[in-house]
Amino acid sequence: MGRVRVFDAVRGFSVLSMMAFHLCYDLRYLYGRPMAWFAPPFLEMTYSFFRKC
């Protein structure tokens, strides 16, 4: 039985998404780069959505 390619694709997308999130977080909060789309209320809306799951 081989690998399930769908699981590999979802896992790869998840890893890339987490890397992008942490890059944006570092740029915004550690280096002070202005990124209005990465600041609240977007993050608050995202966090509140995942708290309900």
Residue pairs with C-beta under 8 A, 6 or more apart in sequence:
24 35
24 38
25 38
27 33
27 35
28 34
28 35
28 38
28 39
